[in-house]
């Protein structure tokens, strides 16, 4: 059993006093109507400082819905050197309100991932996870826990763990992080408002180390939220100068709730899913090729049986190449229909409506190479000028949508193969949008990633 490390310091150590304090904080939280969140982002200082902010998030768990049975809880490792994401060695976490058992089945699934280990050191003194438990115990009643102390890990490492443990409404994800640290009051407010805007925009890559002590677990959640098309509500944004401290040097606290699309559970296309990237590539490109053949008298494309991922709404592009040269490429940045229908539509458009090329001829079909790119949701890419935009781009990873007034253009990530330099990538994108003269002050950028499904080679 992992014993409390900060009971009596960060929160009351006596059971009744603790229950009364949590109940008081929840009662004082702003009332919200609406659905129950899938995920929360909450601060982790002493209750006198961050408790009122955390309570605004935990109060949202009182919304109607199936009972939460498991909480996947992630916070930064403040004291122990941790490689990757560390589960505890103990079988339960103890607070003054009782013991919370570790979900060993879920822990075993996580331990099958290379970035997950067990570490007693990573949890021994760690308060970022512990301070969340009394709130969860009061609001949820009995539940099991999958707690991760996050150390030397990447945002993708975190997103991979969340993907493996995401589950349905029985599973809640909680990310524990404070925001800015030890800045003057007004400077902290400005930094934290910028951070909140990035969280709302699911801008994982834009977050900097100084903006949140739990930056990596927060980034991982934002990556997975983008893939699953979650929305974000800002519930509270204050600092210790607003709650219980002076304003000379303050710590920022934010509370956010993330919601899955209503009535729809999105399972993002990922290479590591059990169906396998190669299998999905074969299925997606066969659908696109059937749509092309249908233009010339072939049968209408049939929806493959046993492929539920094709029923989920995802935006996509279909690219056609002939003898190594582009022959057509069309798509959309936002999903308007299930992926199966989007692939069929985009394949037909690439063959007939790409204004750069004559419509495809039947005789070209045998020599075509077909590629399908399934897109993540757009996220803003903040940049003051083209130089900053080039520095923030990830070559080979980011697709980019540029808008300036009535001008707009898109490059999918595959374009990096022809334009590997970020400045050249931006220059050609501007030219495609009709802005060859230079960067305009009203330019807005949105980036996205893509799963590339290419036809298997014979």
C-alpha positions as CSV (number, residue, x, y, z in Angstrom):
1,X,0.0,0.0,0.0
2,X,1.4,3.4,-1.0
3,X,1.0,5.6,2.1
4,X,0.0,9.3,2.0
5,X,3.0,11.7,1.6
6,X,1.3,15.1,2.0
7,X,-1.8,14.4,4.2
8,X,-1.8,17.1,6.9
9,X,0.2,19.4,4.7
10,X,-1.4,19.8,1.3
11,X,-4.8,18.8,2.6
12,X,-6.4,17.8,6.0
13,X,-5.0,14.6,7.5
14,X,-8.1,13.7,9.5
15,X,-10.8,11.8,7.6
16,X,-13.8,13.9,8.6
17,X,-12.0,17.2,8.2
18,X,-10.8,16.2,4.8
19,X,-14.3,15.1,3.7
20,X,-15.8,18.3,4.9
21,X,-13.1,20.4,3.1
22,X,-13.6,18.6,-0.2
23,X,-17.4,18.8,0.1
24,X,-17.1,22.6,0.9
25,X,-14.9,23.2,-2.2
26,X,-17.2,21.2,-4.5
27,X,-20.3,23.1,-3.1
28,X,-18.6,26.4,-3.9
29,X,-17.7,25.4,-7.4
30,X,-19.5,27.1,-10.3
31,X,-22.5,25.0,-11.4
32,X,-22.4,23.8,-15.0
33,X,-25.0,22.0,-17.0
34,X,-24.1,19.5,-19.7
35,X,-22.5,16.1,-20.2
36,X,-19.9,14.4,-18.0
37,X,-16.4,14.9,-19.3
38,X,-14.2,12.1,-20.6
39,X,-11.0,13.8,-19.3
40,X,-10.1,16.5,-16.8
41,X,-7.0,18.7,-16.4
42,X,-6.6,19.9,-12.8
43,X,-3.9,21.6,-10.6
44,X,-2.1,19.9,-7.7
45,X,-1.0,22.4,-5.1
46,X,-2.2,22.5,-1.5
47,X,-6.0,22.8,-1.3
48,X,-5.8,26.3,0.2
49,X,-4.2,27.4,-3.1
50,X,-5.5,25.3,-5.9
51,X,-8.4,23.4,-4.3
52,X,-11.1,25.9,-5.5
53,X,-9.9,25.6,-9.1
54,X,-9.6,21.8,-9.0
55,X,-13.2,21.6,-7.5
56,X,-14.6,23.3,-10.6
57,X,-13.5,20.4,-12.7
58,X,-14.4,17.6,-10.2
59,X,-17.9,19.1,-9.8
60,X,-18.5,18.3,-13.5
61,X,-18.3,14.6,-12.7
62,X,-21.7,14.9,-11.0
63,X,-23.4,15.0,-14.4
64,X,-25.6,12.1,-15.3
65,X,-23.9,9.1,-16.9
66,X,-22.7,5.5,-16.4
67,X,-20.7,5.0,-13.3
68,X,-16.9,5.8,-13.5
69,X,-15.2,2.6,-12.5
70,X,-11.6,3.4,-13.4
71,X,-9.5,6.5,-13.3
72,X,-6.3,6.8,-15.4
73,X,-4.3,9.5,-13.5
74,X,-1.1,11.1,-14.8
75,X,1.1,13.7,-13.3
76,X,4.7,14.9,-13.5
77,X,7.4,13.3,-11.4
78,X,8.7,16.1,-9.1
79,X,11.2,14.2,-7.0
80,X,12.2,10.9,-8.5
81,X,14.2,10.2,-11.7
82,X,11.7,8.2,-13.8
83,X,12.2,6.7,-17.2
84,X,9.1,6.9,-19.3
85,X,5.8,6.5,-17.4
86,X,6.0,4.8,-14.1
87,X,3.3,2.7,-12.4
88,X,3.7,2.1,-8.6
89,X,4.9,-1.1,-7.2
90,X,2.2,-1.1,-4.6
91,X,-1.3,-2.6,-5.0
92,X,-3.3,0.4,-3.7
93,X,-3.0,4.1,-2.7
94,X,-4.1,5.1,0.8
95,X,-5.6,8.5,1.7
96,X,-7.4,9.5,5.0
97,X,-10.6,8.6,3.2
98,X,-9.5,5.0,2.6
99,X,-7.6,2.8,0.1
100,X,-8.0,3.1,-3.7
101,X,-7.0,-0.2,-5.4
102,X,-4.8,-0.3,-8.5
103,X,-6.5,-1.8,-11.6
104,X,-4.0,-4.6,-12.2
105,X,-5.5,-5.7,-15.5
106,X,-5.2,-2.2,-16.9
107,X,-1.7,-1.9,-15.4
108,X,-0.7,-5.1,-17.2
109,X,-1.9,-3.7,-20.5
110,X,0.1,-0.6,-20.0
111,X,3.2,-2.5,-18.9
112,X,3.1,-4.3,-22.3
113,X,4.1,-0.9,-23.8
114,X,7.9,-0.2,-23.9
115,X,7.5,3.3,-22.3
116,X,5.9,2.0,-19.2
117,X,7.8,0.7,-16.1
118,X,7.2,0.3,-12.4
119,X,9.0,2.6,-9.9
120,X,8.6,3.0,-6.2
121,X,10.8,6.1,-6.2
122,X,8.6,7.8,-8.8
123,X,5.6,7.6,-6.4
124,X,7.1,7.7,-2.9
125,X,6.9,11.5,-2.3
126,X,4.9,12.5,-5.4
127,X,2.0,14.9,-4.5
128,X,0.7,15.5,-8.0
129,X,-1.3,12.3,-8.0
130,X,-2.1,12.0,-4.3
131,X,-3.9,15.3,-4.0
132,X,-6.4,14.3,-6.7
133,X,-7.6,11.2,-4.8
134,X,-9.8,12.7,-2.1
135,X,-11.8,14.7,-4.7
136,X,-12.3,11.5,-6.7
137,X,-13.2,9.5,-3.6
138,X,-15.9,12.0,-2.6
139,X,-17.4,12.5,-6.1
140,X,-17.1,8.9,-7.5
141,X,-17.3,6.6,-4.5
142,X,-15.4,3.3,-5.1
143,X,-13.2,3.2,-8.2
144,X,-9.9,1.6,-9.3
145,X,-6.8,3.6,-10.2
146,X,-4.1,3.5,-12.9
147,X,-1.6,6.1,-11.7
148,X,1.4,7.2,-13.8
149,X,4.3,9.3,-12.6
150,X,5.6,10.8,-15.9
151,X,9.3,11.4,-16.2
152,X,11.6,11.3,-19.2
153,X,8.9,10.6,-21.8
154,X,7.5,12.2,-24.9
155,X,4.0,13.4,-25.6
156,X,3.6,10.5,-28.0
157,X,4.6,8.1,-25.3
158,X,1.8,9.5,-23.1
159,X,-0.7,9.4,-26.0
160,X,0.1,5.8,-26.6
161,X,-0.7,4.8,-23.0
162,X,-3.9,6.8,-23.1
163,X,-4.9,5.1,-26.3
164,X,-4.4,1.7,-24.8
165,X,-6.4,2.5,-21.7
166,X,-9.0,4.9,-23.2
167,X,-12.0,2.6,-22.7
168,X,-15.6,3.8,-22.7
169,X,-17.6,5.9,-20.2
170,X,-16.4,3.7,-17.4
171,X,-12.9,5.2,-17.7
172,X,-12.0,8.8,-16.7
173,X,-8.7,10.4,-17.6
174,X,-7.2,13.0,-15.2
175,X,-4.1,15.0,-16.0
176,X,-2.5,16.8,-13.0
177,X,-0.6,19.9,-13.7
178,X,0.0,23.4,-12.4
179,X,0.6,26.2,-14.9
180,X,3.2,29.1,-14.7
181,X,5.5,29.2,-11.7
182,X,6.8,32.1,-9.6
183,X,6.0,35.0,-11.9
184,X,4.6,38.4,-11.0
185,X,0.8,38.4,-10.9
186,X,0.1,40.2,-14.2
187,X,2.9,38.3,-16.1
188,X,1.5,35.0,-14.8
189,X,-2.0,35.9,-15.9
190,X,-0.8,36.7,-19.5
191,X,1.2,33.4,-19.7
192,X,-1.6,31.3,-18.3
193,X,-4.2,32.9,-20.6
194,X,-2.0,32.0,-23.6
195,X,-1.6,28.4,-22.2
196,X,-5.4,28.1,-21.8
197,X,-5.9,29.2,-25.4
198,X,-3.4,26.6,-26.6
199,X,-5.2,23.9,-24.5
200,X,-8.5,24.8,-26.0
201,X,-7.1,24.7,-29.5
202,X,-5.5,21.2,-28.7
203,X,-2.1,22.8,-29.6
204,X,0.1,20.1,-28.0
205,X,3.3,21.1,-29.8
206,X,3.1,24.8,-28.9
207,X,3.3,24.3,-25.2
208,X,6.6,25.2,-23.6
209,X,8.3,23.7,-20.5
210,X,7.7,26.9,-18.5
211,X,4.0,27.0,-19.1
212,X,3.1,23.8,-17.1
213,X,5.0,21.5,-14.8
214,X,3.0,18.6,-16.2
215,X,3.6,19.7,-19.8
216,X,4.3,16.2,-21.1
217,X,1.3,14.4,-19.7
218,X,-0.8,17.4,-20.8
219,X,0.6,17.3,-24.3
220,X,0.0,13.6,-24.5
221,X,-3.7,14.2,-23.6
222,X,-4.0,16.9,-26.2
223,X,-2.5,14.7,-28.9
224,X,-5.0,11.9,-28.2
225,X,-7.8,14.4,-27.9
226,X,-7.1,15.7,-31.4
227,X,-7.1,12.2,-32.8
228,X,-10.4,11.4,-31.1
229,X,-12.0,14.9,-31.9
230,X,-12.6,15.9,-28.3
231,X,-13.7,19.4,-27.4
232,X,-12.3,21.4,-24.5
233,X,-14.0,23.7,-22.0
234,X,-12.0,26.1,-19.8
235,X,-13.7,25.9,-16.4
236,X,-11.4,28.1,-14.2
237,X,-8.2,30.0,-14.6
238,X,-6.7,31.6,-11.5
239,X,-3.4,31.7,-9.6
240,X,-2.2,31.7,-6.0
241,X,-2.5,35.5,-5.9
242,X,-6.3,35.1,-6.4
243,X,-6.8,32.3,-3.9
244,X,-4.4,32.4,-0.9
245,X,-1.1,34.1,-1.5
246,X,0.6,37.4,-2.3
247,X,1.0,38.6,-5.9
248,X,4.7,39.1,-6.0
249,X,5.4,35.5,-7.2
250,X,2.5,33.3,-8.0
251,X,1.7,29.9,-9.4
252,X,-1.0,29.4,-12.1
253,X,-3.8,27.0,-11.9
254,X,-6.2,25.9,-14.7
255,X,-9.2,23.5,-14.8
256,X,-10.3,22.1,-18.1
257,X,-12.9,19.5,-19.1
258,X,-12.6,17.5,-22.4
259,X,-15.7,15.9,-24.1
260,X,-16.0,13.2,-26.7
261,X,-18.3,13.9,-29.7
262,X,-21.9,13.4,-28.7
263,X,-23.3,10.0,-29.5
264,X,-20.1,8.9,-31.3
265,X,-17.0,7.2,-30.0
266,X,-14.1,8.0,-32.2
267,X,-11.3,5.4,-32.5
268,X,-8.5,7.1,-34.4
269,X,-6.6,5.4,-37.2
270,X,-3.2,4.4,-35.7
271,X,-0.5,2.1,-37.0
272,X,-0.4,0.2,-33.8
273,X,-4.0,-0.9,-33.8
274,X,-4.6,-4.6,-34.0
275,X,-5.8,-4.5,-37.6
276,X,-2.4,-3.3,-38.6
277,X,-1.3,-0.4,-40.7
278,X,-0.7,-2.6,-43.7
279,X,-4.2,-4.1,-43.6
280,X,-5.8,-0.7,-43.4
281,X,-3.7,0.5,-46.3
282,X,-4.8,-2.5,-48.4
283,X,-8.5,-1.9,-47.6
284,X,-8.4,1.9,-48.0
285,X,-6.6,1.9,-51.4
286,X,-8.8,-0.9,-52.7
287,X,-11.9,1.2,-51.9
288,X,-10.3,4.2,-53.7
289,X,-9.3,2.1,-56.7
290,X,-12.9,0.7,-56.9
291,X,-14.2,4.2,-57.0
292,X,-11.9,5.0,-59.9
293,X,-13.0,1.9,-61.8
294,X,-16.6,2.8,-61.3
295,X,-16.0,6.0,-63.3
296,X,-15.4,3.8,-66.3
297,X,-18.2,1.3,-66.0
298,X,-17.0,-0.9,-63.1
299,X,-19.3,-1.8,-60.2
300,X,-20.0,0.7,-57.5
301,X,-17.5,0.4,-54.5
302,X,-18.8,-2.0,-51.9
303,X,-18.3,-1.2,-48.2
304,X,-15.9,-3.8,-46.8
305,X,-17.4,-6.1,-44.1
306,X,-15.8,-6.2,-40.7
307,X,-14.0,-2.8,-41.0
308,X,-15.8,-0.5,-38.4
309,X,-13.1,2.1,-38.7
310,X,-14.5,3.0,-42.2
311,X,-17.8,4.0,-40.5
312,X,-16.2,6.7,-38.4
313,X,-16.1,10.3,-39.7
314,X,-12.5,11.2,-40.8
315,X,-11.3,13.8,-43.3
316,X,-9.0,12.4,-46.0
317,X,-7.2,13.1,-49.3
318,X,-6.7,10.7,-52.2
319,X,-3.6,11.1,-54.3
320,X,-3.0,9.6,-57.7
321,X,0.5,9.1,-59.2
322,X,1.4,7.9,-62.7
323,X,5.0,6.8,-63.4
324,X,6.1,8.7,-60.3
325,X,4.4,12.0,-61.1
326,X,1.3,13.5,-59.5
327,X,-1.8,12.9,-61.6
328,X,-4.5,14.2,-59.2
329,X,-5.1,15.0,-55.6
330,X,-8.3,16.0,-53.9
331,X,-9.7,15.9,-50.4
332,X,-11.2,17.8,-47.5
333,X,-9.9,19.1,-44.2
334,X,-13.1,18.3,-42.2
335,X,-15.1,15.1,-42.2
336,X,-18.6,15.3,-43.7
337,X,-19.4,11.6,-43.9
338,X,-18.0,8.2,-42.8
339,X,-14.5,7.5,-44.0
340,X,-15.7,5.0,-46.6
341,X,-17.8,7.6,-48.3
342,X,-15.1,10.2,-48.0
343,X,-12.5,7.9,-49.7
344,X,-15.0,7.2,-52.6
345,X,-15.8,10.9,-53.1
346,X,-12.2,12.1,-52.9
347,X,-10.9,9.4,-55.3
348,X,-13.5,10.5,-57.9
349,X,-12.6,14.1,-57.4
350,X,-8.9,13.5,-57.7
351,X,-9.6,11.7,-61.0
352,X,-11.9,14.3,-62.5
353,X,-11.9,17.6,-60.7
354,X,-8.2,18.5,-59.9
355,X,-7.9,21.7,-62.0
356,X,-4.2,21.2,-62.6
357,X,-4.8,18.1,-64.7
358,X,-7.0,16.8,-67.5
359,X,-9.6,14.2,-66.3
360,X,-8.2,10.7,-65.9
361,X,-8.6,8.4,-68.9
362,X,-9.5,4.7,-68.6
363,X,-6.3,3.6,-70.1
364,X,-4.3,5.2,-67.3
365,X,-5.9,3.1,-64.6
366,X,-3.5,0.1,-64.7
367,X,-0.4,2.3,-64.2
368,X,-1.8,4.4,-61.4
369,X,-0.4,4.4,-57.8
370,X,-3.2,5.2,-55.3
371,X,-2.6,6.7,-51.9
372,X,-5.1,7.6,-49.1
373,X,-4.2,10.1,-46.3
374,X,-6.5,10.1,-43.3
375,X,-6.2,13.4,-41.5
376,X,-6.2,14.4,-37.8
377,X,-8.3,17.5,-36.9
378,X,-6.9,20.9,-37.7
379,X,-5.1,22.8,-34.9
380,X,-3.9,26.4,-35.1
381,X,-0.2,27.1,-35.6
382,X,0.6,30.5,-34.1
383,X,3.3,32.4,-35.9
384,X,4.2,36.1,-36.2
385,X,5.9,35.7,-39.5
386,X,7.1,33.1,-42.0
387,X,10.4,32.5,-40.2
388,X,8.6,31.5,-37.0
389,X,6.2,29.3,-38.9
390,X,9.1,27.5,-40.6
391,X,10.8,27.0,-37.2
392,X,7.6,25.5,-35.7
393,X,6.9,23.1,-38.6
394,X,7.8,19.4,-38.2
395,X,9.2,18.3,-41.6
396,X,7.7,15.0,-42.7
397,X,5.0,15.2,-40.0
398,X,2.8,18.3,-40.4
399,X,0.3,19.0,-43.1
400,X,-0.5,22.7,-43.4
401,X,-3.6,24.7,-44.3
402,X,-2.9,28.4,-45.1
403,X,-5.6,31.1,-45.1
404,X,-5.2,34.8,-45.9
405,X,-8.3,36.7,-46.8
406,X,-10.0,34.9,-49.7
407,X,-6.7,33.0,-50.4
408,X,-6.2,29.5,-49.1
409,X,-4.2,26.3,-49.9
410,X,-3.3,23.0,-48.4
411,X,-0.2,20.7,-48.4
412,X,-0.7,17.2,-47.0
413,X,2.4,15.7,-45.2
414,X,3.4,13.7,-48.2
415,X,4.5,16.9,-49.9
416,X,7.6,17.0,-47.7
417,X,9.0,14.3,-50.0
418,X,9.3,16.9,-52.7
419,X,9.9,19.9,-50.5
420,X,11.9,18.8,-47.4
421,X,13.0,22.4,-46.4
422,X,10.4,24.2,-44.2
423,X,11.0,27.5,-45.9
424,X,10.5,26.0,-49.4
425,X,7.5,24.2,-48.1
426,X,5.9,27.5,-47.0
427,X,7.0,29.4,-50.1
428,X,5.3,26.8,-52.4
429,X,2.2,26.7,-50.2
430,X,1.9,30.5,-50.5
431,X,2.3,30.3,-54.2
432,X,-0.3,27.6,-54.4
433,X,-2.7,30.0,-52.5
434,X,-1.9,32.8,-55.0
435,X,0.3,34.7,-52.5
436,X,3.7,34.5,-54.2
437,X,4.6,38.1,-53.4
438,X,5.1,37.4,-49.7
439,X,3.7,36.7,-46.2
440,X,0.6,38.7,-45.4
441,X,-0.1,40.0,-41.9
442,X,-3.6,38.3,-41.9
443,X,-2.1,34.9,-42.7
444,X,-3.4,32.1,-40.5
445,X,-2.0,28.6,-40.4
446,X,-3.5,25.3,-39.3
447,X,-1.6,22.1,-39.1
448,X,-2.6,18.4,-39.1
449,X,-1.1,15.0,-39.3
450,X,-2.0,12.1,-41.5
451,X,-2.0,8.3,-41.6
452,X,-0.7,7.5,-45.1
453,X,-2.2,4.4,-46.7
454,X,-0.2,3.4,-49.8
455,X,-1.0,0.5,-52.1
456,X,1.0,-2.7,-51.3
457,X,3.8,-3.2,-53.8
458,X,3.6,-6.4,-55.9
